[in-house]
Structures are given as structure tokens and as C-alpha cells.
């Protein structure tokens, strides 16, 4: 048991001396157990052995992720002196790094007997309603119920007459009780990020309220009674659905901030619009529809450009503007950035590993954004915000925007923000030119300039790692970079299968000069875990020097002078490289380190091959990191079925692999990502490695089912792969990764059977278009349907379907969006199958519905059809009639 510091004489009557039991701390009238994994167990032991002292506790914190939290609650009402109680969840994380909610859903009824309780924190739990006993806490001044699942507050909530601060942020509240107006002492009210659609007029009775946060709800209006809140200083209404606000808000005497950003305000009272404390960004003021580009508003704020998915360019004027792309990317062009109007073209590209070069331990977090014209220069800095897939929060990593200037990639100074609704991770930076950009997670870089006077550089990941540069170490100032790669004992034991081996963090040093230092520099590294200066066996300690170009790790223990303290090892070098401390009985340490370093760059993944339950010809293929397999399968279970995932295989970040259908099953489409009958994938650990494929059988399925398979194969060996890994990827079977079974069921004959299939529709095969331009086949239409989503009604109207027919389809299949889409699309296709221009009408309807993405893919299919038709004419001299089937093209 750790020795606790002495506690002086009790400061007031009823307090007691510090006690320690099983590593917990009971000090004075405070008991903090939420930082201990077995805190509830320790509480119960203290309660049993020292009940009289426990009864004097005034401040208590417990962890609601603890399995014994429910057993602990029954003892709390005995703590009559309790003034502050924290029962929070969020102390553990799931496999994605997100905080896990606590298990509390209710409280004991006699909980309301804690008459001294003034502060109660129930955040990060699983409450769907506020326990009725809470309103019995007559002395309560602060109540926090953030990050729960509350849908309503009790009708007698106003009984908490002494409440001064109430926060229910991040719940699911739909309305508020009228009794909320009885909270006469309330000064701060936070109801942000709920589902509120309206507010009771009684909210205007909170005369002492100084801060009111209603942002992130679904409010279309607010009551005029808000103008009664004469004490109000800050009112946050941003990110709602407001179309109007009362003009009387501008007359509140103490109001210093009124945030109305990101609403639907198309007009606003002049009293509010011209107030200096009002924030209006993100509202379509003065525009009948969402503007493509607006002029400067009368409030003096920059114009905003909102782009829909069909647009691929925008114009920047000398007045400046803020641009928001449909994919979430944002730009800020300050006034004067452009001397004349400039048209900017953009596109997002899938990352190609032959072009996008990742460094060791880099993780790709976004697709590539290309901005044209390349190299355009602005008079002031242009800022960009790029959304990215957030990795697990790790101290040893940082997020940066990386740009390509046509010759090489470089990292930009980047800051990370949470923006939008819902909040998204955004990487923000100033861009020096227009070219290509992407978001990467890399090892944290600590940099400094080394002058001739010398300096000190330490790691922010592990501050005990230091590099000391003495005076006279260099003649000219040079730049030095330090990176640290921590290696956990569990990870090391799994890779080496040797629980006795230990390794400290890997230190990576580099500089912008090829000249060695004039004087030795001193490096301090922590000893490997579990090793101290008192227990150190020097014969087992090895200092390794890494040469990553030669892919070797050399033991230099006998070439340097190692000094040891209780926790650290120090040594001197004159040139920079990678250094690694190992503690092991193994003799060939360099070979083991090379194997470990190689494995640290590999990801263990499983392959998934599932078939859609309603359409077995639609196959979903995905490569999933092993820790995400169960959550992914859980989300797909309702719509897909198939075999268990493959065995675990290992891939590098950015490695190419292929999927090939075999044993009687073929891909029923011409796809740009299909090479020699194999579907190409690129593995990026934090991007979705998923594709949906339509397949067909080589034989007639009317008489029998087809049992085939899909196999996964490696592509070419990536650059900079370690030598050992390269050797394993040679040979006749080295490219094979996994094989999973695929079954296409026997087709049921519809002759004489007029029963409707389970999915609710039955259509004969369709070929839209003509032979010369290429057909859209039934498989094409199925793929189109899969991408339409919630826009199906708009697309149906633009295709010319009667409104009544769309309403009927929606009603008949009201519980199945897929059936609604399929019935709409195939009903139109049947009615227009004889129209030679029906494909053009389909493309136009997609564009008019804002679905340029689908329109572009249809046009690509048609162009491929033309090419196939012309090629067949040249190859075998077929006429148009005989080449009809050859020109049919399957959609990507």
C-alpha cells in the first residue's frame, strides 16, 4: 500500500484523519474513488468497517462504469452529510475510443432523503427519465445530467427551487415541463444538443438566468417571453431550424451575445440584424433558396457559398467569401485575397498508393482533394477545413494536412477542431497554393533549432526523453526533429512470444543537415518497463541503432558509454538515427527488433463476404481491422447474410489487394476498378475498404443453385516493405489471402405462379436505351436504386411519375425504403422501356434532383457502352441488330 502524506489537525468539527484502505484515499470529508477500477468495492469495504466515519463524508465521487455501482447505491442514503455527489460514467472506452456510458438507469427512492446535497452529477449514464427522487432534493443547487438518454423532465421539476445551474446537454429531450418557470434562482441553463421542437412560455419566468444555451435543437421559433429575461447575458440559439426570432430580444439590457448562426433565417428584424452582439453566419438571409453564392450581408459578414453535390466549381471575388462543399470541406477567403474574380475547380480522388506515399506509421484519414488551377497565389492566406475519420485518441499521434506541390509531399501546420452539426473532426490549416491535399495521422513531431550555443529538446509524448545539445555542437543553426513510438509490454509479448522481453519507446531523430555534430549530444531514454537502476542486469540491456534504409538494427551497447539512474539510461552520439533500448536474454536482439518493428507497421484484418437477404446477387465485400469486425457485422446483420469472416491476415497501410469470384460466379458489371476479372482494393486502416458487387452465374440457375466462392489476393509488394515480409510474399501461393463461399440460390419459376415475391415487386428483365449507345440493364437499375436513398420521391417527380402514384408507393411500402425506391424506379422503367431517349431523361432527372453523382455514373456507363459497341463492330463486323447484346453494359 502506497504511503499517504500526513494530514494536519482537523479543520472543523466532524472531520477525521486521513485513512487508507486497499489503495483508496479517505481524506477529511472527501472520498474520491472514481479513479480506481475497484472503487465501488473499496467503498463497500470502508462502509462496512468504518461506517461512523463514512457517515461524515460530504464529497463523494464514484465510477458508474464499475460493475458494483448498483450495489453501492443502496448505501448512499445513509450519508446524511453528503453535499456533493458525482456518479459519472465515461471512465472507460470502447474499441473505437469513444467513452462508454455508465450503467445507471434509476436511483433508490430514499435517495431523496439526502437533504444536504447541493451538487449532483449524473452525466454519461443511461437514464431515459429523471428519477422522481431527484426533485425531493430540496437543497440542490447544481444538477448535471449531460450525455444521457432523457426524453423528458418530470412535471414537478420546478420543485428544485434553489437550483442555480442545470445542464442536460446531449440528451433527447423533446419538450420541457411548464414548471421550469418556477426555477426562480436558476442562473445557467444548458439544454444544447437535444431534440426540442418548442419552448413553453413559462421559460420567460427565469428572471435570474444569465446564460441560456438552446443550440443544436430543432426549434423553428422561440416564445416572445424570452424578452422578459432581463438578467440574460448570453443566449445561444445556433444550429436550430429557426425561421424567425422576436425583435424584442434586441432590447434585453444585459445581453452581450446572441448566437443565431446556422439556422434558416431568411429575414430578421433590423433591431437584431444591426446589433453588434448578434452572430448570424450560416443563415440564408435575403435568399429564397439556399444560395450558390451570396453577396455580403448588410451586417458586414462575408458572403457564403453553399455547393450541392452536382457542382464542381465556385467563384471567389475580391470581397472574399466562405465556401462549404457538399462533402463537408470548408474554405475561408478573406477580403482582398483575390485581386479579381477567380473560378476554383475541385474534385475528390481515391488515394493511389503509387502516388500517395505514406511514411512509416502514417495513417490515412481522408480522400485526396484536388484544387485547380494549380499553383494559384492569393494575396492573403486562405484557410481550409477538411473533415476526417478520427482515429482513437492517442497521445503519440497528431493529425496534419499533407499537400503535394507536383514533386513532393509536405506537412502543413494544422490544428484540429470539432465543427458542424453533428460535430465532425476537422483539420484546419492555411494553404500556400492550390494543388492536392489529404489528412494524415502521424507520430507527434517535436522540433527545435539548434544554434552554436546549444539547446535542449524533449518529447511531449514522453517528457523523460531528452536530447541535450552542448555549446559548440554546430557552427550553423540546424533544425532537429524528434519522434517517439511507444511499444506496450502486451504488444511486445504477443509479437515475440516472450513475456520476459521488454523494450522502451522507440526514439526517432532526424535533422536537416547531412553533417555530423561537432560535439557529442546526450540522449536520455527511460529504462524498459519493469526495469529500474536497482534491479538492472546490464548483461540483458541492449541499445539498438536502426538503419531503416538498410532495414537493420545493430546492437551498439559496447560502442557507447551507458550511464544509468534509477529510471533512465543516458548515452552520447554524434549523428542522428533511430535508437531503441531492449531488455532481454535473447542473443540475436537485432533480428528480434527487426521482426517487432515490421509487425508494428502491420494491421491484422478479416475479410467479409455477405449477400443481401432480399437480393443474393448483390455481394458486399469488405476488409475490416479485427477489432472492428463484431461492430460491423452487427450493423449489417439485418440486411445481409453470409459465412463467418475469414481468418486473420496482415496488411500494410496503403497495400493493394484484389477480390476474384470463382467456381461458376462472375462479376455482372463492367467496372473501372475491375482488372482481369478481379476487383481492386486499397487497404487504409481508417477508411472504408468496402464495395458492393453484382454477380451472375455461368450456368442456368433455374434447375440448380450455384455454390461458388470469392478469393482475396495480394497485389504488388508495396515500396519500403521489410525484407523478411517481401520474402514471404513470393512463391506460387504467396499472394492468396483468404477464400469465402458464395451461394446463388436456384431461381424460382414464375410461370403459373402469380404470388408476389417477398420483396414486394416483380419485373421482367429491362434494357433501356439502344444498341448503338449501350443499354442500361436490370443490374444497372438495381445499382442505381441502391444509391438513391431518401431522394426517391424527388427523383420520381422529376421522372414524370404522378404525385398520386408516388404517394401510393410510399404508403404500400411504408416500412421498407428499399421497396419504395425499387418500385418507383422500375415502374418508371417499364412505362418508358420503348422510349429511345429514356436514358437521357433519367440523367436529366438525377441532375434536377441534385444527384449529379448518379448522373455522372450513368453517363460513364453509356460511354463505355458506345466504346464496346464500336469495338465489336471493328472486331467482327457485326451490324447494329446482331450487336445489341454485346453493347449492353453493367453499371459500376
Rosetta blueprint (number, residue, H / E / L):
1 X L
2 X L
3 X L
4 X L
5 X L
6 X L
7 X L
8 X L
9 X L
10 X L
11 X L
12 X L
13 X L
14 X L
15 X L
16 X L
17 X L
18 X L
19 X E
20 X E
21 X E
22 X L
23 X L
24 X E
25 X E
26 X E
27 X E
28 X L
29 X L
30 X E
31 X E
32 X E
33 X L
34 X L
35 X L
36 X L
37 X L
38 X L
39 X H
40 X H
41 X H
42 X H
43 X H
44 X H
45 X H
46 X H
47 X H
48 X H
49 X H
50 X L
51 X H
52 X H
53 X H
54 X H
55 X L
56 X L
57 X L
58 X L
59 X E
60 X E
61 X E
62 X E
63 X E
64 X L
65 X L
66 X L
67 X L
68 X L
69 X H
70 X H
71 X H
72 X H
73 X H
74 X H
75 X H
76 X H
77 X L
78 X L
79 X L
80 X L
81 X L
82 X L
83 X L
84 X E
85 X E
86 X E
87 X E
88 X E
89 X L
90 X L
91 X L
92 X L
93 X E
94 X L
95 X L
96 X L
97 X L
98 X L
99 X E
100 X L
101 X L
102 X L
103 X L
104 X L
105 X L
106 X L
107 X L
108 X L
109 X H
110 X H
111 X H
112 X H
113 X H
114 X L
115 X L
116 X L
117 X L
118 X L
119 X E
120 X E
121 X E
122 X L
123 X L
124 X L
125 X L
126 X L
127 X L
128 X L
129 X L
130 X L
131 X L
132 X H
133 X H
134 X H
135 X H
136 X H
137 X L
138 X L
139 X L
140 X L
141 X L
142 X E
143 X E
144 X E
145 X L
146 X L
147 X L
148 X L
149 X L
150 X L
151 X L
152 X L
153 X L
154 X L
155 X L
156 X L
157 X H
158 X H
159 X H
160 X L
161 X L
162 X L
163 X L
164 X L
165 X E
166 X E
167 X E
168 X L
169 X L
170 X L
171 X L
172 X L
173 X L
174 X L
175 X L
176 X L
177 X L
178 X H
179 X H
180 X H
181 X H
182 X H
183 X L
184 X L
185 X L
186 X L
187 X L
188 X E
189 X E
190 X E
191 X L
192 X L
193 X L
194 X L
195 X L
196 X L
197 X L
198 X L
199 X L
200 X L
201 X H
202 X H
203 X H
204 X H
205 X H
206 X L
207 X L
208 X L
209 X L
210 X L
211 X E
212 X E
213 X E
214 X L
215 X L
216 X L
217 X L
218 X L
219 X L
220 X L
221 X L
222 X L
223 X L
224 X H
225 X H
226 X H
227 X H
228 X H
229 X L
230 X L
231 X L
232 X L
233 X L
234 X E
235 X E
236 X E
237 X L
238 X L
239 X L
240 X L
241 X L
242 X L
243 X L
244 X L
245 X L
246 X L
247 X H
248 X H
249 X H
250 X H
251 X H
252 X L
253 X L
254 X L
255 X L
256 X L
257 X E
258 X E
259 X E
260 X L
261 X L
262 X L
263 X L
264 X L
265 X L
266 X L
267 X L
268 X L
269 X L
270 X H
271 X H
272 X H
273 X H
274 X L
275 X L
276 X L
277 X L
278 X E
279 X E
280 X L
281 X L
282 X L
283 X L
284 X L
285 X L
286 X L
287 X L
288 X L
289 X L
290 X L
291 X L
292 X L
293 X L
294 X L
295 X L
296 X L
297 X L
298 X L
299 X L
300 X L
301 X L
302 X L
303 X E
304 X E
305 X E
306 X E
307 X L
308 X L
309 X L
310 X L
311 X L
312 X L
313 X E
314 X E
315 X E
316 X E
317 X L
318 X L
319 X L
320 X L
321 X E
322 X E
323 X E
324 X E
325 X L
326 X L
327 X L
328 X L
329 X L
330 X E
331 X E
332 X E
333 X E
334 X L
335 X L
336 X L
337 X L
338 X L
339 X L
340 X L
341 X L
342 X E
343 X E
344 X E
345 X E
346 X E
347 X E
348 X E
349 X E
350 X L
351 X L
352 X L
353 X L
354 X L
355 X L
356 X L
357 X L
358 X L
359 X L
360 X L
361 X L
362 X L
363 X E
364 X E
365 X L
366 X L
367 X L
368 X E
369 X E
370 X E
371 X E
372 X E
373 X L
374 X L
375 X L
376 X L
377 X L
378 X L
379 X L
380 X L
381 X L
382 X E
383 X E
384 X E
385 X E
386 X E
387 X E
388 X L
389 X L
390 X L
391 X L
392 X L
393 X L
394 X L
395 X L
396 X L
397 X E
398 X E
399 X E
400 X E
401 X E
402 X E
403 X E
404 X E
405 X L
406 X L
407 X L
408 X L
409 X E
410 X E
411 X E
412 X E
413 X L
414 X L
415 X E
416 X E
417 X E
418 X E
419 X E
420 X L
421 X L
422 X L
423 X L
424 X E
425 X E
426 X E
427 X E
428 X E
429 X E
430 X E
431 X E
432 X L
433 X L
434 X L
435 X L
436 X E
437 X E
438 X E
439 X E
440 X E
441 X E
442 X E
443 X E
444 X L
445 X L
446 X E
447 X E
448 X E
449 X E
450 X E
451 X L
452 X L
453 X L
454 X L
455 X E
456 X E
457 X E
458 X E
459 X L
460 X L
461 X L
462 X L
463 X L
464 X L
465 X L
466 X E
467 X E
468 X E
469 X E
470 X L
471 X L
472 X L
473 X L
474 X L
475 X L
476 X L
477 X L
478 X E
479 X E
480 X E
481 X E
482 X E
483 X E
484 X E
485 X E
486 X L
487 X L
488 X L
489 X H
490 X H
491 X H
492 X H
493 X H
494 X H
495 X H
496 X H
497 X L
498 X L
499 X L
500 X L
501 X L
502 X E
503 X E
504 X L
505 X L
506 X E
507 X E
508 X E
509 X E
510 X E
511 X E
512 X L
513 X L
514 X L
515 X L
516 X L
517 X L
518 X L
519 X L
520 X L
521 X E
522 X E
523 X E
524 X E
525 X E
526 X E
527 X L
528 X L
529 X L
530 X L
531 X L
532 X L
533 X L
534 X L
535 X L
536 X L
537 X L
538 X H
539 X H
540 X H
541 X E
542 X E
543 X E
544 X E
545 X E
546 X E
547 X E
548 X L
549 X L
550 X L
551 X L
552 X E
553 X E
554 X E
555 X E
556 X L
557 X H
558 X H
559 X H
560 X L
561 X L
562 X L
563 X E
564 X E
565 X L
566 X L
567 X L
568 X E
569 X E
570 X E
571 X E
572 X E
573 X E
574 X L
575 X L
576 X L
577 X L
578 X E
579 X E
580 X E
581 X E
582 X E
583 X E
584 X L
585 X L
586 X L
587 X L
588 X L
589 X H
590 X H
591 X H
592 X H
593 X H
594 X H
595 X H
596 X H
597 X H
598 X H
599 X H
600 X H
601 X L
602 X E
603 X E
604 X E
605 X E
606 X E
607 X E
608 X E
609 X E
610 X E
611 X E
612 X E
613 X L
614 X L
615 X L
616 X L
617 X L
618 X E
619 X E
620 X E
621 X E
622 X E
623 X E
624 X E
625 X E
626 X H
627 X H
628 X H
629 X H
630 X H
631 X H
632 X H
633 X H
634 X H
635 X H
636 X H
637 X L
638 X L
639 X L
640 X E
641 X E
642 X E
643 X L
644 X L
645 X L
646 X L
647 X L
648 X L
649 X E
650 X E
651 X E
652 X E
653 X L
654 X L
655 X E
656 X E
657 X E
658 X E
659 X E
660 X E
661 X E
662 X E
663 X L
664 X L
665 X E
666 X E
667 X E
668 X L
669 X L
670 X L
671 X L
672 X L
673 X L
674 X E
675 X E
676 X L
677 X L
678 X E
679 X E
680 X E
681 X E
682 X E
683 X E
684 X L
685 X L
686 X L
687 X L
688 X L
689 X E
690 X E
691 X E
692 X E
693 X E
694 X E
695 X E
696 X E
697 X E
698 X L
699 X L
700 X L
701 X L
702 X L
703 X L
704 X L
705 X L
706 X E
707 X E
708 X E
709 X E
710 X E
711 X E
712 X E
713 X E
714 X E
715 X L
716 X L
717 X L
718 X L
719 X L
720 X L
721 X L
722 X L
723 X H
724 X H
725 X H
726 X H
727 X H
728 X H
729 X L
730 X L
731 X L
732 X L
733 X L
734 X L
735 X L
736 X E
737 X E
738 X E
739 X E
740 X E
741 X E
742 X E
743 X E
744 X E
745 X L
746 X L
747 X L
748 X L
749 X L
750 X L
751 X L
752 X L
753 X L
754 X L
755 X L
756 X L
757 X L
758 X L
759 X L
760 X L
761 X L
762 X L
763 X L
764 X L
765 X L
766 X L
767 X E
768 X E
769 X E
770 X E
771 X L
772 X L
773 X L
774 X E
775 X E
776 X E
777 X E
778 X H
779 X H
780 X H
781 X H
782 X H
783 X H
784 X H
785 X H
786 X H
787 X H
788 X H
789 X H
790 X H
791 X H
792 X H
793 X H
794 X H
795 X H
796 X H
797 X H
798 X H
799 X L
800 X L
801 X L
802 X L
803 X H
804 X H
805 X H
806 X H
807 X H
808 X H
809 X H
810 X H
811 X H
812 X H
813 X L
814 X L
815 X L
816 X L
817 X H
818 X H
819 X H
820 X H
821 X H
822 X H
823 X H
824 X H
825 X H
826 X H
827 X H
828 X H
829 X H
830 X H
831 X H
832 X L
833 X L
834 X L
835 X L
836 X L
837 X L
838 X H
839 X H
840 X H
841 X H
842 X H
843 X H
844 X H
845 X H
846 X H
847 X H
848 X H
849 X L
850 X L
851 X L
852 X H
853 X H
854 X H
855 X H
856 X H
857 X H
858 X H
859 X H
860 X H
861 X H
862 X H
863 X H
864 X H
865 X H
866 X H
867 X H
868 X H
869 X H
870 X H
871 X H
872 X H
873 X H
874 X H
875 X H
876 X H
877 X L
878 X L
879 X L
880 X L
881 X L
882 X L
883 X L
884 X L
885 X L
886 X L
887 X L
888 X E
889 X E
890 X L
891 X L
892 X L
